[in-house]
């Protein structure tokens, strides 16, 4: 069985994250996702380890956001009222 590649093209990363290549490139340019440029044409590559780190970090940030902004009490009631109004 073949081993998965160590480095991914931005298009591969976009497919894994279910987003566009432009969005992945923006993540790289903002240094949110570590990548390297190789060759004379400057082709970008992302290490599978760095991609996994990024994904873990995003899950952690989402969890922190949810903890800081719980969907309880008044927020939950307002959302339920909004949902009822849409029906």
N, C-alpha and C positions, 0 to 999 in steps of 0.2 A: 504494500500500500504506500502510495506516495505521500511524502510529508507536505504539509501546507507551506506556501511560500513564506519566507521571513519578511519580505517587503511587499507592499501593495501599491498599485497605481492609485491615483486619486479617484479614478472611475470605480475601482474595486471597493474603495472605502465608501464612496457614495452609494454603491449598491448595498453594502452591508448595513449602512445607516439609513437606507431608504430615503435618500435625499439627493440633491443635485451635485454635480462636480463643482459648480460655482460655489455652493455652500461649503463644501469641504475645503476648497481653496481659500475661502474667507476664514475658516477656522484655522488653517495653517498660517495665513498672513497675520492673524491676530494672536498667534502663538498659543492658541487654545489646544491645538493638536500639533504635536511635534512631528516634523517631517524633515527630509533632507533633499537637496537638489543634487542630481548626479549628471555627469556627462556635460559635453559642450553645449547641448541644447537646454540644459537645466530642467531635466525631467524630475518631477517630484515623486518621492517614495515615502511611504509611511510604514514604520515597523509594526508588525502585528502586536508586539508587546505594548507599544505606545498607543495603538488603537484600543487595546483592552484596558489600559490605564485610563484613557479618555472616557470610555464607556462607564467604567466603575465610578469615575469622578462625577459624571453626569447623573448617575443613579444616586450618589451621595448628596449632590446638590439638590436634586429633586426631593429627596427625603427631608433634607434640612428645610427646604421651602415649605413643604407640607406641615412640618412640625411648627414652623413659625407662623403659618397661616392656616390654622385648622379650619376645617369646613364643618363647624358646629354652631350651635346656638342660633343667633340672629342670622348669620350667613346661610345656614342650612334652611331656615324658615323662609328667607327671602327667595332662595333658589327654588324651593318647593312651590312657593307662590308663583314665581315666574314660569315654572314648568306647567303648572295648572293653567295659567293664562294662555300658554301656547297650544293647549289641547283643544 
